[in-house]
Amino acid sequence: MLMEELPPEAMLDGPPPDADHLLQRTLGTVREERHQAVLRRGRITAITSTFMVAGVLAGGVWLGHGPLVGGTDDEGEVLQGTSSAGANMAVKVTETEGGLRLVATVHGVPDGAACWLVVHTKDGRSFTAGSWRAHAGEVTLAGSAMVRAGDVAGVSVVDHDRRPLVTAG
């Protein structure tokens, strides 16, 4: 009597013959969709990271240059000087919003000497704009000082005892 209540499909011996193929196709489709989703997320992450790094680098370059008072980087005064010992220096002085930007190229300073780049003002004050330890050959040093360009009387490289090694101005 219980057997009469069962539908005829229950009397079949096992699953249909193509059931395993259907399961394999379904699992394959799910795996492929998951793989595509992972690839999509990876591409989006890579593109986002690339744009973020580019933005940070562009911002760093922009902040590093800073706005100049009165124009471009090409503007600025170049001061030159030579010492009796044969050292020479050329300093490009550019006025910025907060003071001066200096780029000094120095040659002929004794090897191993502790050096300071010092800005001298017309009223007798001195401001250290940078320091380094000299080595054989030419040295290019960037520095800054909180002085107006119109107040600069000269720029010197001084040694540990504050004796001038070469002065430009």
N, CA and C atoms as an extended XYZ file, in Angstrom:
507
Properties=species:S:1:pos:R:3:atomname:S:1:resname:S:1:resid:I:1 pbc="F F F"
N         0.804       -1.173        0.000 N   MET     1
C         0.000        0.000        0.000 CA  MET     1
C         0.865        1.261        0.000 C   MET     1
N         1.951        1.228        0.696 N   LEU     2
C         2.877        2.356        0.677 CA  LEU     2
C         3.498        2.532       -0.708 C   LEU     2
N         3.746        1.476       -1.400 N   MET     3
C         4.370        1.543       -2.711 CA  MET     3
C         3.449        2.197       -3.730 C   MET     3
N         2.168        2.106       -3.532 N   GLU     4
C         1.242        2.706       -4.472 CA  GLU     4
C         1.248        4.227       -4.375 C   GLU     4
N         1.669        4.794       -3.216 N   GLU     5
C         1.670        6.239       -3.032 CA  GLU     5
C         2.917        6.908       -3.614 C   GLU     5
N         3.951        6.172       -3.905 N   LEU     6
C         5.187        6.736       -4.464 CA  LEU     6
C         5.028        7.055       -5.933 C   LEU     6
N         5.624        8.180       -6.414 N   PRO     7
C         5.568        8.473       -7.844 CA  PRO     7
C         6.449        7.499       -8.621 C   PRO     7
N         6.207        7.353       -9.903 N   PRO     8
C         6.984        6.386      -10.681 CA  PRO     8
C         8.463        6.732      -10.770 C   PRO     8
N         8.847        8.036      -10.615 N   GLU     9
C        10.266        8.420      -10.680 CA  GLU     9
C        11.071        7.827       -9.540 C   GLU     9
N        10.426        7.535       -8.428 N   ALA    10
C        11.136        6.976       -7.290 CA  ALA    10
C        11.587        5.564       -7.552 C   ALA    10
N        11.023        4.907       -8.545 N   MET    11
C        11.378        3.535       -8.839 CA  MET    11
C        12.600        3.431       -9.745 C   MET    11
N        13.141        4.548      -10.218 N   LEU    12
C        14.303        4.509      -11.096 CA  LEU    12
C        15.522        4.045      -10.325 C   LEU    12
N        16.445        3.388      -11.016 N   ASP    13
C        17.675        2.922      -10.392 CA  ASP    13
C        18.755        4.000      -10.513 C   ASP    13
N        18.894        4.820       -9.499 N   GLY    14
C        19.947        5.830       -9.473 CA  GLY    14
C        19.602        7.072      -10.258 C   GLY    14
N        20.588        7.999      -10.368 N   PRO    15
C        20.348        9.257      -11.070 CA  PRO    15
C        20.314        9.035      -12.575 C   PRO    15
N        19.824       10.015      -13.311 N   PRO    16
C        19.820        9.870      -14.769 CA  PRO    16
C        21.247        9.686      -15.294 C   PRO    16
N        21.396        9.057      -16.450 N   PRO    17
C        22.742        8.754      -16.948 CA  PRO    17
C        23.617        9.992      -17.196 C   PRO    17
N        23.087       11.135      -17.547 N   ASP    18
C        23.902       12.327      -17.804 CA  ASP    18
C        23.990       13.258      -16.596 C   ASP    18
N        23.600       12.797      -15.411 N   ALA    19
C        23.594       13.636      -14.210 CA  ALA    19
C        25.002       14.071      -13.832 C   ALA    19
N        26.000       13.206      -13.925 N   ASP    20
C        27.372       13.571      -13.565 CA  ASP    20
C        27.904       14.657      -14.493 C   ASP    20
N        27.568       14.570      -15.762 N   HIS    21
C        28.021       15.597      -16.707 CA  HIS    21
C        27.391       16.947      -16.383 C   HIS    21
N        26.153       16.929      -15.998 N   LEU    22
C        25.473       18.160      -15.622 CA  LEU    22
C        26.130       18.772      -14.384 C   LEU    22
N        26.429       17.937      -13.394 N   LEU    23
C        27.100       18.422      -12.182 CA  LEU    23
C        28.474       18.988      -12.515 C   LEU    23
N        29.236       18.291      -13.356 N   GLN    24
C        30.567       18.759      -13.721 CA  GLN    24
C        30.488       20.092      -14.479 C   GLN    24
N        29.518       20.231      -15.393 N   ARG    25
C        29.350       21.483      -16.120 CA  ARG    25
C        28.980       22.617      -15.176 C   ARG    25
N        28.106       22.331      -14.227 N   THR    26
C        27.685       23.353      -13.265 CA  THR    26
C        28.859       23.789      -12.411 C   THR    26
N        29.611       22.822      -11.877 N   LEU    27
C        30.785       23.157      -11.055 CA  LEU    27
C        31.832       23.911      -11.878 C   LEU    27
N        32.026       23.532      -13.126 N   GLY    28
C        32.972       24.226      -14.003 CA  GLY    28
C        32.565       25.661      -14.244 C   GLY    28
N        31.274       25.887      -14.449 N   THR    29
C        30.761       27.237      -14.655 CA  THR    29
C        30.973       28.095      -13.414 C   THR    29
N        30.685       27.515      -12.245 N   VAL    30
C        30.877       28.250      -10.990 CA  VAL    30
C        32.348       28.597      -10.800 C   VAL    30
N        33.244       27.633      -11.076 N   ARG    31
C        34.688       27.887      -10.931 CA  ARG    31
C        35.143       28.992      -11.888 C   ARG    31
N        34.685       28.941      -13.133 N   GLU    32
C        35.072       29.936      -14.131 CA  GLU    32
C        34.575       31.322      -13.745 C   GLU    32
N        33.333       31.433      -13.254 N   GLU    33
C        32.799       32.721      -12.837 CA  GLU    33
C        33.580       33.280      -11.656 C   GLU    33
N        33.954       32.396      -10.730 N   ARG    34
C        34.752       32.841       -9.569 CA  ARG    34
C        36.126       33.322      -10.033 C   ARG    34
N        36.755       32.587      -10.943 N   HIS    35
C        38.073       32.962      -11.461 CA  HIS    35
C        38.003       34.324      -12.158 C   HIS    35
N        36.964       34.549      -12.965 N   GLN    36
C        36.794       35.830      -13.652 CA  GLN    36
C        36.603       36.975      -12.648 C   GLN    36
N        35.847       36.717      -11.572 N   ALA    37
C        35.632       37.747      -10.553 CA  ALA    37
C        36.946       38.110       -9.866 C   ALA    37
N        37.779       37.098       -9.566 N   VAL    38
C        39.076       37.350       -8.931 CA  VAL    38
C        39.966       38.162       -9.872 C   VAL    38
N        39.980       37.810      -11.156 N   LEU    39
C        40.782       38.572      -12.121 CA  LEU    39
C        40.311       40.014      -12.229 C   LEU    39
N        38.984       40.215      -12.247 N   ARG    40
C        38.434       41.562      -12.322 CA  ARG    40
C        38.860       42.395      -11.116 C   ARG    40
N        38.757       41.804       -9.914 N   ARG    41
C        39.170       42.527       -8.700 CA  ARG    41
C        40.651       42.847       -8.743 C   ARG    41
N        41.463       41.916       -9.233 N   GLY    42
C        42.902       42.161       -9.337 CA  GLY    42
C        43.222       43.295      -10.278 C   GLY    42
N        42.526       43.342      -11.423 N   ARG    43
C        42.753       44.431      -12.383 CA  ARG    43
C        42.336       45.768      -11.789 C   ARG    43
N        41.202       45.793      -11.136 N   ILE    44
C        40.720       47.040      -10.534 CA  ILE    44
C        41.696       47.508       -9.460 C   ILE    44
N        42.188       46.579       -8.644 N   THR    45
C        43.156       46.930       -7.601 CA  THR    45
C        44.443       47.473       -8.216 C   THR    45
N        44.925       46.820       -9.277 N   ALA    46
C        46.162       47.273       -9.927 CA  ALA    46
C        45.998       48.660      -10.533 C   ALA    46
N        44.878       48.899      -11.195 N   ILE    47
C        44.648       50.209      -11.814 CA  ILE    47
C        44.518       51.294      -10.747 C   ILE    47
N        43.776       50.993       -9.693 N   THR    48
C        43.610       51.957       -8.604 CA  THR    48
C        44.955       52.275       -7.955 C   THR    48
N        45.750       51.245       -7.697 N   SER    49
C        47.070       51.451       -7.089 CA  SER    49
C        47.962       52.292       -7.988 C   SER    49
N        47.926       52.026       -9.282 N   THR    50
C        48.749       52.784      -10.228 CA  THR    50
C        48.381       54.262      -10.205 C   THR    50
N        47.079       54.549      -10.232 N   PHE    51
C        46.656       55.950      -10.201 CA  PHE    51
C        47.002       56.613       -8.875 C   PHE    51
N        46.908       55.881       -7.781 N   MET    52
C        47.256       56.463       -6.474 CA  MET    52
C        48.743       56.791       -6.412 C   MET    52
N        49.593       55.866       -6.874 N   VAL    53
C        51.039       56.118       -6.865 CA  VAL    53
C        51.373       57.298       -7.772 C   VAL    53
N        50.758       57.344       -8.954 N   ALA    54
C        51.006       58.470       -9.864 CA  ALA    54
C        50.569       59.785       -9.228 C   ALA    54
N        49.450       59.776       -8.533 N   GLY    55
C        48.982       60.987       -7.864 CA  GLY    55
C        49.917       61.432       -6.759 C   GLY    55
N        50.410       60.474       -5.978 N   VAL    56
C        51.341       60.810       -4.895 CA  VAL    56
C        52.638       61.367       -5.470 C   VAL    56
N        53.151       60.743       -6.527 N   LEU    57
C        54.387       61.243       -7.146 CA  LEU    57
C        54.187       62.634       -7.740 C   LEU    57
N        53.073       62.844       -8.420 N   ALA    58
C        52.811       64.167       -8.991 CA  ALA    58
C        52.681       65.214       -7.893 C   ALA    58
N        52.002       64.864       -6.803 N   GLY    59
C        51.881       65.789       -5.676 CA  GLY    59
C        53.235       66.093       -5.042 C   GLY    59
N        54.087       65.085       -4.934 N   GLY    60
C        55.425       65.297       -4.378 CA  GLY    60
C        56.266       66.206       -5.242 C   GLY    60
N        56.180       66.014       -6.546 N   VAL    61
C        56.922       66.885       -7.464 CA  VAL    61
C        56.398       68.307       -7.362 C   VAL    61
N        55.072       68.442       -7.335 N   TRP    62
C        54.476       69.770       -7.249 CA  TRP    62
C        54.866       70.462       -5.949 C   TRP    62
N        54.798       69.742       -4.825 N   LEU    63
C        55.179       70.339       -3.539 CA  LEU    63
C        56.670       70.622       -3.469 C   LEU    63
N        57.464       69.757       -4.086 N   GLY    64
C        58.912       69.937       -4.060 CA  GLY    64
C        59.366       71.192       -4.784 C   GLY    64
N        58.688       71.520       -5.869 N   HIS    65
C        59.057       72.730       -6.600 CA  HIS    65
C        58.535       73.972       -5.921 C   HIS    65
N        57.366       73.885       -5.381 N   GLY    66
C        56.778       75.024       -4.676 CA  GLY    66
C        56.555       76.204       -5.594 C   GLY    66
N        55.644       77.052       -5.229 N   PRO    67
C        55.389       78.228       -6.059 CA  PRO    67
C        56.506       79.249       -5.924 C   PRO    67
N        56.851       79.878       -7.018 N   LEU    68
C        57.890       80.902       -7.015 CA  LEU    68
C        57.241       82.271       -7.048 C   LEU    68
N        57.877       83.224       -6.400 N   VAL    69
C        57.393       84.590       -6.456 CA  VAL    69
C        57.898       85.176       -7.767 C   VAL    69
N        56.993       85.631       -8.589 N   GLY    70
C        57.387       86.322       -9.800 CA  GLY    70
C        57.653       85.448      -10.997 C   GLY    70
N        57.498       84.122      -10.969 N   GLY    71
C        57.644       83.401      -12.220 CA  GLY    71
C        58.166       82.003      -12.115 C   GLY    71
N        59.001       81.645      -13.097 N   THR    72
C        59.420       80.263      -13.300 CA  THR    72
C        60.752       79.991      -12.634 C   THR    72
N        61.155       78.694      -12.712 N   ASP    73
C        62.438       78.290      -12.147 CA  ASP    73
C        63.625       78.935      -12.861 C   ASP    73
N        63.434       79.397      -14.100 N   ASP    74
C        64.538       79.957      -14.855 CA  ASP    74
C        64.953       81.320      -14.323 C   ASP    74
N        64.084       81.968      -13.575 N   GLU    75
C        64.418       83.267      -13.023 CA  GLU    75
C        65.292       83.082      -11.796 C   GLU    75
N        66.132       84.008      -11.533 N   GLY    76
C        66.990       83.947      -10.364 CA  GLY    76
C        68.347       84.530      -10.707 C   GLY    76
N        69.030       84.934       -9.676 N   GLU    77
C        70.332       85.554       -9.845 CA  GLU    77
C        71.410       84.505       -9.622 C   GLU    77
N        72.476       84.556      -10.409 N   VAL    78
C        73.599       83.638      -10.249 CA  VAL    78
C        74.770       84.438       -9.694 C   VAL    78
N        75.245       84.024       -8.537 N   LEU    79
C        76.411       84.648       -7.904 CA  LEU    79
C        77.611       83.740       -8.124 C   LEU    79
N        78.776       84.327       -8.412 N   GLN    80
C        79.973       83.525       -8.639 CA  GLN    80
C        81.125       84.081       -7.829 C   GLN    80
N        82.032       83.182       -7.464 N   GLY    81
C        83.212       83.604       -6.714 CA  GLY    81
C        84.326       82.582       -6.815 C   GLY    81
N        85.563       83.075       -6.614 N   THR    82
C        86.750       82.228       -6.628 CA  THR    82
C        87.634       82.641       -5.466 C   THR    82
N        88.219       81.642       -4.794 N   SER    83
C        89.111       81.946       -3.665 CA  SER    83
C        90.555       81.962       -4.142 C   SER    83
N        91.432       82.504       -3.296 N   SER    84
C        92.861       82.531       -3.640 CA  SER    84
C        93.451       81.128       -3.628 C   SER    84
N        92.805       80.188       -2.932 N   ALA    85
C        93.292       78.807       -2.872 CA  ALA    85
C        92.839       77.997       -4.088 C   ALA    85
N        92.040       78.597       -4.968 N   GLY    86
C        91.626       77.905       -6.188 CA  GLY    86
C        90.227       77.311       -6.140 C   GLY    86
N        89.530       77.471       -5.034 N   ALA    87
C        88.153       76.983       -4.968 CA  ALA    87
C        87.250       77.958       -5.708 C   ALA    87
N        86.218       77.433       -6.363 N   ASN    88
C        85.270       78.324       -7.025 CA  ASN    88
C        83.846       77.845       -6.765 C   ASN    88
N        82.917       78.790       -6.910 N   MET    89
C        81.529       78.503       -6.589 CA  MET    89
C        80.632       79.346       -7.480 C   MET    89
N        79.510       78.733       -7.889 N   ALA    90
C        78.438       79.439       -8.575 CA  ALA    90
C        77.158       79.092       -7.832 C   ALA    90
N        76.386       80.097       -7.475 N   VAL    91
C        75.163       79.891       -6.696 CA  VAL    91
C        73.997       80.537       -7.431 C   VAL    91
N        72.964       79.748       -7.704 N   LYS    92
C        71.739       80.297       -8.270 CA  LYS    92
C        70.797       80.585       -7.107 C   LYS    92
N        70.401       81.840       -6.979 N   VAL    93
C        69.538       82.290       -5.886 CA  VAL    93
C        68.171       82.605       -6.482 C   VAL    93
N        67.153       81.885       -6.040 N   THR    94
C        65.787       82.084       -6.533 CA  THR    94
C        64.887       82.396       -5.357 C   THR    94
N        64.136       83.482       -5.483 N   GLU    95
C        63.224       83.855       -4.404 CA  GLU    95
C        61.967       82.985       -4.491 C   GLU    95
N        61.550       82.448       -3.345 N   THR    96
C        60.327       81.658       -3.254 CA  THR    96
C        59.361       82.380       -2.329 C   THR    96
N        58.231       81.763       -2.093 N   GLU    97
C        57.215       82.385       -1.255 CA  GLU    97
C        57.701       82.564        0.190 C   GLU    97
N        58.513       81.633        0.691 N   GLY    98
C        58.937       81.704        2.081 CA  GLY    98
C        60.388       82.076        2.291 C   GLY    98
N        61.108       82.481        1.255 N   GLY    99
C        62.513       82.829        1.422 CA  GLY    99
C        63.283       82.623        0.135 C   GLY    99
N        64.444       81.977        0.246 N   LEU   100
C        65.314       81.743       -0.903 CA  LEU   100
C        65.512       80.264       -1.141 C   LEU   100
N        65.657       79.918       -2.396 N   ARG   101
C        66.119       78.582       -2.765 CA  ARG   101
C        67.484       78.785       -3.399 C   ARG   101
N        68.472       78.030       -2.925 N   LEU   102
C        69.839       78.149       -3.419 CA  LEU   102
C        70.276       76.824       -4.025 C   LEU   102
N        70.951       76.892       -5.158 N   VAL   103
C        71.592       75.722       -5.738 CA  VAL   103
C        73.034       76.136       -5.991 C   VAL   103
N        73.944       75.576       -5.200 N   ALA   104
C        75.356       75.956       -5.269 CA  ALA   104
C        76.165       74.828       -5.885 C   ALA   104
N        77.057       75.192       -6.805 N   THR   105
C        78.011       74.248       -7.375 CA  THR   105
C        79.391       74.705       -6.919 C   THR   105
N        80.053       73.835       -6.156 N   VAL   106
C        81.330       74.187       -5.526 CA  VAL   106
C        82.392       73.212       -6.011 C   VAL   106
N        83.581       73.754       -6.317 N   HIS   107
C        84.699       72.927       -6.775 CA  HIS   107
C        85.990       73.454       -6.144 C   HIS   107
N        86.845       72.540       -5.742 N   GLY   108
C        88.160       72.934       -5.236 CA  GLY   108
C        88.258       73.071       -3.733 C   GLY   108
N        87.249       72.658       -2.992 N   VAL   109
C        87.302       72.696       -1.523 CA  VAL   109
C        88.119       71.486       -1.064 C   VAL   109
N        88.965       71.625       -0.028 N   PRO   110
C        89.797       70.499        0.425 CA  PRO   110
C        88.966       69.255        0.749 C   PRO   110
N        89.450       68.109        0.275 N   ASP   111
C        88.767       66.835        0.475 CA  ASP   111
C        88.599       66.533        1.968 C   ASP   111
N        87.400       66.168        2.368 N   GLY   112
C        87.113       65.807        3.757 CA  GLY   112
C        86.716       66.964        4.650 C   GLY   112
N        86.765       68.191        4.141 N   ALA   113
C        86.424       69.360        4.967 CA  ALA   113
C        84.918       69.404        5.227 C   ALA   113
N        84.567       69.723        6.481 N   ALA   114
C        83.159       69.950        6.818 CA  ALA   114
C        82.807       71.342        6.316 C   ALA   114
N        81.754       71.448        5.492 N   CYS   115
C        81.410       72.719        4.843 CA  CYS   115
C        79.974       73.116        5.146 C   CYS   115
N        79.767       74.428        5.238 N   TRP   116
C        78.436       74.989        5.415 CA  TRP   116
C        78.231       76.035        4.334 C   TRP   116
N        77.046       76.046        3.749 N   LEU   117
C        76.657       77.073        2.797 CA  LEU   117
C        75.936       78.152        3.598 C   LEU   117
N        76.486       79.367        3.593 N   VAL   118
C        75.981       80.441        4.443 CA  VAL   118
C        75.578       81.629        3.580 C   VAL   118
N        74.382       82.163        3.852 N   VAL   119
C        73.880       83.351        3.167 CA  VAL   119
C        74.144       84.548        4.074 C   VAL   119
N        74.777       85.586        3.541 N   HIS   120
C        75.070       86.808        4.292 CA  HIS   120
C        74.122       87.906        3.811 C   HIS   120
N        73.547       88.646        4.752 N   THR   121
C        72.630       89.729        4.391 CA  THR   121
C        73.357       91.070        4.444 C   THR   121
N        72.727       92.074        3.879 N   LYS   122
C        73.319       93.413        3.837 CA  LYS   122
C        73.426       94.039        5.220 C   LYS   122
N        72.590       93.594        6.155 N   ASP   123
C        72.656       94.152        7.518 CA  ASP   123
C        73.572       93.343        8.440 C   ASP   123
N        74.355       92.404        7.881 N   GLY   124
C        75.373       91.693        8.661 CA  GLY   124
C        74.947       90.364        9.262 C   GLY   124
N        73.726       89.940        9.042 N   ARG   125
C        73.295       88.647        9.578 CA  ARG   125
C        73.738       87.516        8.650 C   ARG   125
N        73.844       86.296        9.218 N   SER   126
C        74.213       85.112        8.437 CA  SER   126
C        73.204       84.001        8.701 C   SER   126
N        72.854       83.273        7.636 N   PHE   127
C        71.903       82.171        7.716 CA  PHE   127
C        72.507       80.946        7.053 C   PHE   127
N        72.535       79.814        7.764 N   THR   128
C        73.038       78.565        7.186 CA  THR   128
C        71.966       77.973        6.287 C   THR   128
N        72.351       77.667        5.038 N   ALA   129
C        71.403       77.140        4.066 CA  ALA   129
C        71.636       75.671        3.758 C   ALA   129
N        72.736       75.102        4.209 N   GLY   130
C        73.022       73.694        3.950 CA  GLY   130
C        74.398       73.331        4.444 C   GLY   130
N        74.671       72.026        4.504 N   SER   131
C        75.992       71.568        4.937 CA  SER   131
C        76.309       70.233        4.267 C   SER   131
N        77.598       69.903        4.195 N   TRP   132
C        78.049       68.642        3.611 CA  TRP   132
C        79.510       68.439        3.958 C   TRP   132
N        80.015       67.257        3.681 N   ARG   133
C        81.440       66.961        3.829 CA  ARG   133
C        82.007       66.913        2.417 C   ARG   133
N        83.010       67.745        2.173 N   ALA   134
C        83.579       67.885        0.836 CA  ALA   134
C        84.304       66.616        0.412 C   ALA   134
N        84.315       66.400       -0.874 N   HIS   135
C        85.082       65.312       -1.470 CA  HIS   135
C        85.704       65.831       -2.756 C   HIS   135
N        86.621       65.067       -3.282 N   ALA   136
C        87.316       65.496       -4.498 CA  ALA   136
C        86.303       65.683       -5.619 C   ALA   136
N        86.454       66.740       -6.353 N   GLY   137
C        85.559       66.991       -7.478 CA  GLY   137
C        84.519       68.048       -7.151 C   GLY   137
N        83.571       68.152       -8.055 N   GLU   138
C        82.542       69.170       -7.953 CA  GLU   138
C        81.365       68.659       -7.117 C   GLU   138
N        80.790       69.547       -6.312 N   VAL   139
C        79.633       69.226       -5.484 CA  VAL   139
C        78.520       70.202       -5.823 C   VAL   139
N        77.315       69.683       -6.021 N   THR   140
C        76.142       70.534       -6.214 CA  THR   140
C        75.236       70.330       -5.020 C   THR   140
N        74.894       71.414       -4.358 N   LEU   141
C        74.120       71.361       -3.129 CA  LEU   141
C        72.925       72.294       -3.235 C   LEU   141
N        71.764       71.808       -2.833 N   ALA   142
C        70.564       72.649       -2.781 CA  ALA   142
C        70.309       73.012       -1.330 C   ALA   142
N        69.876       74.220       -1.104 N   GLY   143
C        69.578       74.668        0.254 CA  GLY   143
C        68.542       75.770        0.220 C   GLY   143
N        68.179       76.234        1.396 N   SER   144
C        67.201       77.307        1.482 CA  SER   144
C        67.479       78.155        2.715 C   SER   144
N        67.005       79.380        2.675 N   ALA   145
C        67.162       80.295        3.805 CA  ALA   145
C        65.961       81.233        3.819 C   ALA   145
N        65.591       81.652        5.013 N   MET   146
C        64.449       82.559        5.153 CA  MET   146
C        64.930       84.003        5.087 C   MET   146
N        65.311       84.403        3.879 N   VAL   147
C        65.828       85.741        3.612 CA  VAL   147
C        65.208       86.203        2.291 C   VAL   147
N        64.955       87.477        2.154 N   ARG   148
C        64.491       88.009        0.873 CA  ARG   148
C        65.684       88.167       -0.061 C   ARG   148
N        65.459       87.959       -1.346 N   ALA   149
C        66.550       88.027       -2.321 CA  ALA   149
C        67.199       89.411       -2.336 C   ALA   149
N        66.429       90.458       -2.119 N   GLY   150
C        66.978       91.814       -2.118 CA  GLY   150
C        67.896       92.091       -0.941 C   GLY   150
N        67.831       91.277        0.105 N   ASP   151
C        68.667       91.468        1.296 CA  ASP   151
C        69.989       90.719        1.228 C   ASP   151
N        70.217       89.905        0.199 N   VAL   152
C        71.426       89.069        0.122 CA  VAL   152
C        72.626       89.917       -0.298 C   VAL   152
N        73.676       89.850        0.515 N   ALA   153
C        74.932       90.518        0.190 CA  ALA   153
C        75.898       89.542       -0.474 C   ALA   153
N        75.813       88.259       -0.133 N   GLY   154
C        76.690       87.246       -0.696 CA  GLY   154
C        76.410       85.883       -0.096 C   GLY   154
N        77.065       84.879       -0.660 N   VAL   155
C        76.938       83.498       -0.189 CA  VAL   155
C        78.346       82.950       -0.057 C   VAL   155
N        78.593       82.265        1.063 N   SER   156
C        79.927       81.709        1.303 CA  SER   156
C        79.850       80.229        1.625 C   SER   156
N        80.965       79.561        1.359 N   VAL   157
C        81.183       78.224        1.896 CA  VAL   157
C        82.205       78.410        2.996 C   VAL   157
N        81.824       78.016        4.213 N   VAL   158
C        82.727       78.173        5.352 CA  VAL   158
C        83.094       76.804        5.898 C   VAL   158
N        84.249       76.748        6.599 N   ASP   159
C        84.694       75.484        7.188 CA  ASP   159
C        84.193       75.363        8.629 C   ASP   159
N        84.685       74.353        9.332 N   HIS   160
C        84.261       74.054       10.696 CA  HIS   160
C        84.485       75.238       11.646 C   HIS   160
N        85.535       75.993       11.404 N   ASP   161
C        85.857       77.152       12.242 CA  ASP   161
C        85.191       78.427       11.742 C   ASP   161
N        84.276       78.311       10.789 N   ARG   162
C        83.530       79.436       10.192 CA  ARG   162
C        84.433       80.372        9.391 C   ARG   162
N        85.572       79.870        8.933 N   ARG   163
C        86.435       80.637        8.021 CA  ARG   163
C        85.944       80.431        6.598 C   ARG   163
N        85.812       81.501        5.821 N   PRO   164
C        85.335       81.347        4.439 CA  PRO   164
C        86.346       80.599        3.575 C   PRO   164
N        85.845       79.590        2.833 N   LEU   165
C        86.674       78.861        1.886 CA  LEU   165
C        86.536       79.473        0.489 C   LEU   165
N        85.330       79.935        0.172 N   VAL   166
C        85.067       80.627       -1.088 CA  VAL   166
C        83.791       81.443       -0.887 C   VAL   166
N        83.773       82.637       -1.490 N   THR   167
C        82.627       83.522       -1.343 CA  THR   167
C        82.179       84.007       -2.716 C   THR   167
N        80.865       84.034       -2.908 N   ALA   168
C        80.283       84.541       -4.145 CA  ALA   168
C        79.398       85.720       -3.772 C   ALA   168
N        79.426       86.743       -4.572 N   GLY   169
C        78.554       87.858       -4.256 CA  GLY   169
C        78.839       89.056       -4.970 C   GLY   169
